[in-house]
């Protein structure tokens, strides 16, 4: 069997990948058939089943120590489509399942506070959009065909936009429209690049494209268009203008999935395009350029976060800042003699993706609890909320530890690995950026902690049950537990990468 055929052969557990993509879709169809009254029950069942599937995929990957693959319809690329999950893909699948499950539980408990509307059209729409978003994310993480990845991105956009304006207010509709315009611009650029790439290479399969290894100007232009479109969807500075308004008025569960998950799909695809497809002569300068944007995003948006009067806007600008850390990985990963995924920068970047998702989802859910209790999220008027909502305050503090990079959190391990790589590879500017970003993050996190611990607590306007605080606390604890990942290239993230490169070697 040839190397290409072996990479694209269906593995015994490959059907799990199909299940991860199709299970949420089947749940959406069941909600449409069963009506709004059954929406929450169907969705919660799908959340539990989807989490079990993600755990099963991770377990099978560790047992096999090789990537899981499924060839759709038995037709191997370039005629057919393949789904493939290596270590990084599975980490993204598991992260997505954890966050979506926690957000779903929070939404279910929040809807329970208003029993009259719990079984209305609004909640049913939320559940369908959340499940559709989950399916699109899973497809983006395991897809191998660039056009089908475009389809996944479009499904992701059209599931996320309604979540932003679910309440129907004029402000949220305007924010959703701005988000849609940026997303469509990104989709147009991505699709133009995909067409140009297909015209030059004759295939859109990522594995086949990684074997080209030639520096063709048309291919470089195509990759540049695709990456620029993905940057607009990822909300990296200076293309971040849509994200803070979208968060400001969106419901807490929608903000949590937008910040933690939706912007991770384009970042993941940029990573694959730069590391797997782009010729090395082009990938290195492209990585340097992306690192400059990432560093600017860390510094500029951290300062903006410090200046915000509203809690959700502060967290939103913090999201844009923290995304910047993912882009400074490129020059650090390319700096070593070995492959990029064997470096500590690769491990640090992957841990930053996961720890940021867990911590930022926890923060937005905590903000949702505060809004439920006090009716607003003005930081200056939240004095003493920690005494009224102790679990929410604890969740925010633990998540903040991860964002700042204080041990033993996952954010500390991620930033420590990136800082070490910056020093080792001779990038003092990036090292100073990482340190400055941590200090600025400490500044805006401390603003909220100071309000939480203030004397003379302001009594909440509405009693909030303790169970509503638990999903945020669970995610924050998970972000801290990531800090026990060893300080070296993590073997789980390398599963499936060595086999792929071995296959592409002449």
C-alpha positions as CSV (number, residue, x, y, z in Angstrom):
1,X,0.0,0.0,0.0
2,X,1.4,3.5,-0.9
3,X,1.9,6.1,1.7
4,X,-1.0,8.2,0.4
5,X,-3.3,5.3,0.5
6,X,-2.3,4.4,4.0
7,X,-2.9,7.9,5.2
8,X,-6.4,8.0,3.6
9,X,-7.5,4.4,4.6
10,X,-10.4,4.2,7.0
11,X,-9.2,3.1,10.5
12,X,-11.3,0.7,12.6
13,X,-12.5,3.6,14.8
14,X,-12.9,6.2,12.0
15,X,-16.7,6.0,12.2
16,X,-16.4,7.9,15.5
17,X,-15.4,11.0,13.5
18,X,-18.6,10.8,11.5
19,X,-20.6,10.4,14.7
20,X,-19.0,13.5,16.2
21,X,-20.1,15.6,13.2
22,X,-23.5,14.0,12.6
23,X,-24.8,13.5,16.1
24,X,-25.6,17.3,16.7
25,X,-27.2,17.4,13.3
26,X,-29.5,14.5,14.1
27,X,-30.4,16.3,17.4
28,X,-31.4,19.4,15.4
29,X,-33.6,17.3,13.2
30,X,-35.2,15.7,16.3
31,X,-35.9,19.1,17.8
32,X,-37.6,20.2,14.5
33,X,-39.7,17.0,14.6
34,X,-40.5,17.1,18.3
35,X,-41.2,20.8,18.7
36,X,-40.0,23.4,21.3
37,X,-41.3,21.5,24.3
38,X,-38.8,18.7,23.7
39,X,-35.9,20.9,22.6
40,X,-34.1,21.1,25.9
41,X,-34.4,17.4,26.6
42,X,-33.2,16.4,23.2
43,X,-30.3,18.9,23.4
44,X,-29.2,17.7,26.8
45,X,-29.2,14.1,25.6
46,X,-27.1,15.1,22.6
47,X,-24.7,17.0,24.8
48,X,-24.1,13.9,27.0
49,X,-23.7,11.6,23.9
50,X,-21.4,14.0,22.1
51,X,-19.2,14.4,25.1
52,X,-19.0,10.6,25.4
53,X,-18.0,10.4,21.7
54,X,-15.3,13.0,22.1
55,X,-13.9,11.1,25.1
56,X,-14.0,7.8,23.1
57,X,-12.1,9.4,20.2
58,X,-9.4,10.6,22.6
59,X,-9.2,7.2,24.3
60,X,-8.9,5.4,20.9
61,X,-6.2,7.9,19.8
62,X,-4.1,7.2,22.9
63,X,-4.5,3.5,22.6
64,X,-3.6,3.4,18.9
65,X,-1.0,6.2,19.0
66,X,-2.0,6.9,15.4
67,X,-4.5,9.2,13.7
68,X,-8.1,8.2,13.2
69,X,-9.3,8.4,9.6
70,X,-12.6,7.9,7.8
71,X,-12.9,8.0,4.0
72,X,-16.5,9.1,3.2
73,X,-18.2,6.7,0.8
74,X,-15.0,4.6,0.3
75,X,-13.7,7.2,-2.3
76,X,-10.2,8.3,-1.4
77,X,-9.1,11.9,-2.1
78,X,-8.9,13.6,-4.5
79,X,-12.1,12.0,-5.8
80,X,-13.6,11.7,-2.3
81,X,-13.5,13.3,1.1
82,X,-11.5,12.1,4.1
83,X,-11.9,13.0,7.8
84,X,-8.8,12.8,9.9
85,X,-8.1,13.4,13.6
86,X,-4.5,13.7,14.9
87,X,-3.5,14.7,18.4
88,X,-4.3,18.4,18.0
89,X,-7.6,17.8,16.3
90,X,-8.7,15.5,19.1
91,X,-7.6,18.0,21.7
92,X,-9.8,20.5,19.9
93,X,-12.8,18.1,19.7
94,X,-12.5,17.3,23.5
95,X,-12.2,21.0,24.4
96,X,-15.2,21.8,22.3
97,X,-17.3,19.1,23.8
98,X,-16.4,20.2,27.4
99,X,-17.2,23.8,26.7
100,X,-20.4,23.2,24.8
101,X,-21.7,20.8,27.5
102,X,-21.0,23.3,30.3
103,X,-22.6,26.2,28.3
104,X,-25.6,23.9,27.5
105,X,-26.1,23.2,31.2
106,X,-25.8,26.8,32.1
107,X,-28.4,27.8,29.4
108,X,-30.8,25.0,30.7
109,X,-30.5,26.3,34.3
110,X,-30.8,29.9,33.2
111,X,-33.9,29.2,31.1
112,X,-35.3,27.4,34.2
113,X,-35.4,30.8,36.0
114,X,-38.2,31.9,33.7
115,X,-40.5,28.9,33.5
116,X,-43.1,30.6,31.3
117,X,-40.7,31.0,28.3
118,X,-38.6,27.8,28.9
119,X,-40.4,25.9,26.2
120,X,-40.9,28.8,23.7
121,X,-39.4,29.4,20.3
122,X,-36.4,31.4,21.7
123,X,-35.0,28.5,23.7
124,X,-35.6,26.0,20.9
125,X,-33.8,28.3,18.5
126,X,-30.9,28.6,20.9
127,X,-30.6,24.8,21.2
128,X,-30.6,24.3,17.4
129,X,-28.0,27.0,16.8
130,X,-25.8,25.6,19.6
131,X,-25.9,22.1,18.2
132,X,-25.4,23.3,14.6
133,X,-22.4,25.3,15.8
134,X,-21.0,22.2,17.5
135,X,-21.3,20.1,14.4
136,X,-19.6,22.8,12.3
137,X,-16.7,23.1,14.7
138,X,-16.2,19.3,14.8
139,X,-16.2,19.2,11.0
140,X,-13.6,22.1,10.9
141,X,-11.3,20.2,13.2
142,X,-11.4,16.8,11.4
143,X,-12.0,17.9,7.7
144,X,-9.2,17.4,5.2
145,X,-10.7,19.1,2.1
146,X,-10.4,22.9,1.9
147,X,-13.8,23.4,0.2
148,X,-15.6,21.3,2.8
149,X,-13.8,23.3,5.4
150,X,-15.2,26.4,3.8
151,X,-18.7,24.8,4.2
152,X,-17.9,24.1,7.8
153,X,-16.9,27.8,8.3
154,X,-20.1,29.0,6.7
155,X,-22.3,26.7,8.8
156,X,-20.4,28.0,11.8
157,X,-21.1,31.6,10.9
158,X,-24.8,31.1,10.2
159,X,-25.2,29.3,13.5
160,X,-23.2,31.9,15.5
161,X,-24.8,35.0,14.1
162,X,-28.4,34.2,15.3
163,X,-27.0,33.5,18.8
164,X,-25.7,37.1,19.0
165,X,-29.1,38.6,18.3
166,X,-31.3,36.0,19.9
167,X,-33.2,38.7,22.0
168,X,-34.1,40.7,18.9
169,X,-33.0,44.1,20.3
170,X,-31.8,46.8,17.9
171,X,-28.3,46.9,19.4
172,X,-27.7,43.2,19.2
173,X,-29.1,43.1,15.6
174,X,-26.6,45.8,14.6
175,X,-23.8,43.9,16.2
176,X,-24.9,40.6,14.5
177,X,-25.0,42.4,11.2
178,X,-21.5,43.7,11.6
179,X,-20.3,40.2,12.6
180,X,-22.0,38.8,9.5
181,X,-20.3,41.4,7.2
182,X,-16.9,40.6,8.5
183,X,-17.6,36.9,8.3
184,X,-18.8,37.1,4.7
185,X,-15.8,39.2,3.7
186,X,-13.6,36.5,5.3
187,X,-15.5,33.8,3.5
188,X,-15.1,35.6,0.1
189,X,-11.4,35.9,0.5
190,X,-11.1,32.2,1.6
191,X,-13.2,31.0,-1.3
192,X,-11.2,33.1,-3.8
193,X,-8.0,31.6,-2.4
194,X,-9.5,28.1,-2.5
195,X,-10.4,28.4,-6.2
196,X,-7.0,29.8,-7.1
197,X,-5.3,27.0,-5.2
198,X,-7.4,24.3,-6.9
199,X,-6.6,25.8,-10.3
200,X,-2.9,25.6,-9.7
201,X,-2.7,22.3,-7.7
202,X,-5.7,20.4,-9.0
203,X,-6.6,19.2,-5.5
204,X,-7.9,20.7,-2.3
205,X,-6.9,17.8,0.0
206,X,-4.6,19.0,2.7
207,X,-2.5,15.9,2.6
208,X,-2.0,16.1,-1.1
209,X,-1.2,19.9,-0.9
210,X,1.4,19.2,1.8
211,X,3.3,17.0,-0.7
212,X,3.6,19.8,-3.4
213,X,6.6,21.4,-1.7
214,X,7.1,24.0,-4.5
215,X,7.1,27.7,-4.2
216,X,4.5,28.7,-6.8
217,X,3.6,32.5,-6.8
218,X,-0.1,31.7,-7.5
219,X,-0.2,29.2,-4.6
220,X,1.4,31.8,-2.3
221,X,-1.2,34.3,-3.3
222,X,-4.0,31.8,-2.8
223,X,-2.7,31.0,0.7
224,X,-2.4,34.7,1.5
225,X,-6.0,35.3,0.5
226,X,-7.2,32.3,2.6
227,X,-5.3,33.3,5.6
228,X,-6.5,36.9,5.4
229,X,-10.1,35.7,5.3
230,X,-9.5,33.5,8.2
231,X,-7.9,36.4,10.2
232,X,-11.2,38.3,9.7
233,X,-13.1,35.4,11.2
234,X,-10.6,35.0,14.0
235,X,-11.0,38.7,15.1
236,X,-7.2,39.2,15.2
237,X,-6.2,42.9,15.5
238,X,-6.8,45.0,13.5
239,X,-9.7,42.9,12.1
240,X,-11.3,42.6,15.6
241,X,-13.9,45.3,15.3
242,X,-16.9,43.0,15.1
243,X,-16.1,40.9,18.2
244,X,-16.6,43.4,21.2
245,X,-20.0,44.7,20.0
246,X,-21.2,41.1,19.4
247,X,-20.3,40.2,22.9
248,X,-21.7,43.3,24.6
249,X,-25.3,42.4,24.1
250,X,-25.3,38.7,23.4
251,X,-26.6,36.3,26.0
252,X,-24.0,34.8,28.3
253,X,-24.1,31.3,26.7
254,X,-23.7,32.8,23.2
255,X,-20.7,35.0,24.3
256,X,-19.1,32.0,25.9
257,X,-19.2,29.8,22.8
258,X,-18.2,32.8,20.5
259,X,-15.1,33.6,22.6
260,X,-14.1,30.1,23.6
261,X,-14.8,28.2,20.4
262,X,-16.0,30.0,17.3
263,X,-12.9,32.0,16.8
264,X,-10.7,28.9,17.4
265,X,-11.8,27.2,14.1
266,X,-10.2,29.8,11.8
267,X,-7.1,29.9,14.0
268,X,-6.8,26.1,13.7
269,X,-7.1,26.3,9.9
270,X,-4.5,29.1,9.8
271,X,-2.2,26.8,11.7
272,X,-2.7,24.0,9.3
273,X,-2.2,26.1,6.2
274,X,1.0,27.7,7.5
275,X,2.6,24.5,8.9
276,X,1.3,21.9,6.6
277,X,0.6,23.5,3.2
278,X,2.7,26.6,2.8
279,X,6.3,26.1,1.4
280,X,8.9,26.6,4.0
281,X,10.4,29.6,2.2
282,X,7.0,31.3,2.5
283,X,5.9,29.9,5.8
284,X,8.7,31.5,7.8
285,X,8.1,35.1,6.7
286,X,4.3,34.6,6.9
287,X,4.8,33.4,10.5
288,X,6.9,36.5,11.3
289,X,4.1,38.7,10.0
290,X,1.4,36.9,11.9
291,X,3.5,37.1,15.1
292,X,3.7,40.9,14.7
293,X,-0.1,41.1,14.4
294,X,-0.3,38.8,17.4
295,X,2.0,40.9,19.5
296,X,0.1,44.1,18.6
297,X,-3.2,42.4,19.5
298,X,-1.8,41.4,22.9
299,X,-0.7,44.9,23.8
300,X,-3.3,47.1,22.2
301,X,-6.4,45.1,23.1
302,X,-5.1,44.5,26.7
303,X,-5.0,48.3,27.1
304,X,-8.5,48.6,25.7
305,X,-9.7,45.9,28.1
306,X,-8.3,48.0,31.0
307,X,-10.4,51.0,29.9
308,X,-13.8,49.3,29.7
309,X,-16.5,50.1,32.1
310,X,-18.6,47.0,31.4
311,X,-17.6,43.6,32.4
312,X,-18.6,41.8,29.2
313,X,-16.8,44.4,27.1
314,X,-13.7,44.0,29.2
315,X,-13.8,40.2,28.7
316,X,-14.4,40.6,25.0
317,X,-11.3,42.8,24.5
318,X,-9.4,40.4,26.6
319,X,-10.4,37.7,24.1
320,X,-8.8,39.5,21.2
321,X,-5.7,40.1,23.3
322,X,-5.4,36.5,24.3
323,X,-5.8,35.3,20.7
324,X,-2.6,37.1,19.9
325,X,-0.6,34.5,21.9
326,X,-1.6,31.9,19.4
327,X,0.0,33.8,16.5
328,X,3.4,34.3,18.2
329,X,3.8,30.6,18.1
330,X,4.8,30.6,14.4
331,X,8.3,32.1,14.5
332,X,9.0,30.2,17.7
333,X,8.0,26.8,16.3
334,X,10.0,27.4,13.1
335,X,13.1,28.4,14.9
336,X,14.2,24.9,16.0
337,X,16.1,22.3,13.9
338,X,13.3,19.7,14.2
339,X,9.7,19.7,13.1
340,X,7.5,22.5,14.4
341,X,5.3,20.1,16.4
342,X,8.2,18.7,18.4
343,X,9.0,22.1,20.0
344,X,7.9,23.5,23.3
345,X,6.3,26.4,21.4
346,X,3.9,24.0,19.7
347,X,2.9,22.6,23.1
348,X,2.6,26.0,24.6
349,X,0.4,27.3,21.7
350,X,-1.9,24.2,21.9
351,X,-2.2,24.6,25.7
352,X,-3.0,28.3,25.2
353,X,-5.9,27.4,22.8
354,X,-7.4,25.0,25.4
355,X,-6.8,27.0,28.5
356,X,-8.1,30.2,26.9
357,X,-11.3,28.4,25.8
358,X,-12.0,27.0,29.3
359,X,-11.1,30.2,31.1
360,X,-12.9,32.6,28.8
361,X,-16.1,30.5,28.7
362,X,-16.0,30.5,32.5
363,X,-15.6,34.3,32.6
364,X,-18.6,34.9,30.3
365,X,-20.8,32.5,32.2
366,X,-19.7,34.2,35.5
367,X,-20.7,37.5,33.9
368,X,-24.0,36.0,32.9
369,X,-24.7,35.1,36.6
370,X,-23.8,38.6,37.7
371,X,-26.2,40.1,35.1
372,X,-28.9,37.7,36.3
373,X,-28.4,38.8,39.9
374,X,-27.8,42.5,39.5
375,X,-29.4,43.4,36.2
376,X,-26.2,45.0,34.8
377,X,-22.5,44.4,34.3
378,X,-21.0,47.8,35.2
379,X,-17.8,47.0,37.0
380,X,-17.9,50.2,39.2
381,X,-21.4,49.2,40.6
382,X,-20.5,45.6,41.5
383,X,-18.9,46.3,44.8
384,X,-19.0,43.3,47.1
385,X,-20.6,40.9,44.6
386,X,-18.2,38.2,45.8
387,X,-20.1,37.9,49.1
388,X,-23.4,37.5,47.3
389,X,-22.1,35.2,44.6
390,X,-19.1,33.4,46.1
391,X,-18.9,30.6,43.5
392,X,-19.1,33.1,40.6
393,X,-16.3,35.2,42.2
394,X,-14.2,32.0,42.7
395,X,-14.8,31.0,39.0
396,X,-13.8,34.5,37.8
397,X,-10.6,34.5,40.0
398,X,-9.5,31.0,38.9
399,X,-10.2,31.8,35.2
400,X,-8.3,35.1,35.7
401,X,-5.3,33.2,37.1
402,X,-5.1,31.3,33.8
403,X,-5.3,34.4,31.7
404,X,-2.7,36.2,33.7
405,X,-0.4,33.1,33.7
406,X,-0.1,32.5,37.4
407,X,0.8,28.9,38.6
408,X,-0.5,26.3,38.7
409,X,-3.0,27.2,35.9
410,X,-2.9,26.0,32.3
411,X,-2.3,29.5,31.2
412,X,0.9,29.6,33.3
413,X,2.2,26.5,31.6
414,X,1.3,27.8,28.1
415,X,2.9,31.2,28.7
416,X,5.9,29.7,30.4
417,X,6.5,27.4,27.4
418,X,6.1,30.3,25.0
419,X,8.4,32.6,27.0
420,X,11.0,29.9,27.2
421,X,10.8,29.3,23.5
422,X,11.2,33.1,22.9
423,X,14.4,33.2,25.0
424,X,15.8,30.0,23.5
425,X,15.1,31.1,19.9
426,X,16.4,34.6,20.4
427,X,13.2,36.6,20.2
428,X,13.5,39.2,23.0
429,X,10.7,41.3,21.6
430,X,8.2,38.4,21.9
431,X,9.4,37.6,25.3
432,X,8.8,41.2,26.5
433,X,5.4,41.1,24.8
434,X,4.4,37.9,26.7
435,X,5.5,39.5,30.0
436,X,3.8,42.8,29.3
437,X,0.6,41.0,28.3
438,X,0.6,39.1,31.5
439,X,0.9,42.3,33.5
440,X,-1.8,44.0,31.6
441,X,-4.1,41.0,32.1
442,X,-3.4,41.1,35.8
443,X,-4.5,44.8,35.7
444,X,-7.9,44.2,34.3
445,X,-8.6,41.0,36.2
446,X,-7.6,42.7,39.4
447,X,-10.3,45.4,38.7
448,X,-13.0,42.8,39.0
449,X,-11.4,41.0,41.9
450,X,-11.2,44.3,43.8
451,X,-14.9,44.8,43.2
452,X,-15.7,41.3,44.3
453,X,-13.8,41.7,47.6
454,X,-15.0,45.3,48.4
455,X,-16.7,45.9,51.7
456,X,-20.3,46.9,52.0
457,X,-21.8,44.3,49.6
458,X,-24.6,45.6,47.3
459,X,-27.5,43.2,47.6
460,X,-28.5,41.5,44.3
461,X,-31.8,42.5,42.8
462,X,-32.6,38.8,42.1
463,X,-31.8,35.7,44.0
464,X,-29.7,33.3,41.8
465,X,-29.6,29.6,42.7
466,X,-26.2,28.2,43.5
467,X,-26.5,25.6,40.7
468,X,-26.4,28.3,38.1
469,X,-22.8,29.2,39.3
470,X,-21.5,25.6,38.9
471,X,-20.8,25.4,35.2
472,X,-18.5,28.5,35.3
473,X,-16.7,27.1,38.3
474,X,-16.2,23.7,36.7
475,X,-14.7,25.3,33.6
476,X,-12.4,27.5,35.7
477,X,-11.2,24.5,37.7
478,X,-10.5,22.6,34.5
479,X,-8.4,25.6,33.2
480,X,-6.3,25.4,36.4
481,X,-6.0,21.6,36.2
482,X,-4.3,22.0,32.8
483,X,-1.4,23.3,34.7
484,X,-0.3,19.8,35.5
485,X,0.7,19.1,31.9
486,X,4.5,18.4,31.8
487,X,6.8,21.3,30.8
488,X,8.1,19.6,27.6
489,X,6.7,18.8,24.1
490,X,3.5,16.9,24.9
491,X,3.3,13.5,23.2
492,X,-0.4,13.6,22.8
493,X,-0.2,16.6,20.4
494,X,2.3,14.7,18.2
495,X,0.2,11.7,17.6
496,X,-0.6,11.5,13.9
497,X,1.9,14.2,12.9
498,X,4.9,12.0,12.5
499,X,3.0,9.5,10.3
500,X,1.8,12.2,8.1
501,X,5.2,13.6,7.5
502,X,6.7,10.2,6.9
503,X,4.1,9.7,4.3
504,X,5.0,12.9,2.4
505,X,8.7,12.3,2.3
506,X,10.0,11.3,-1.1
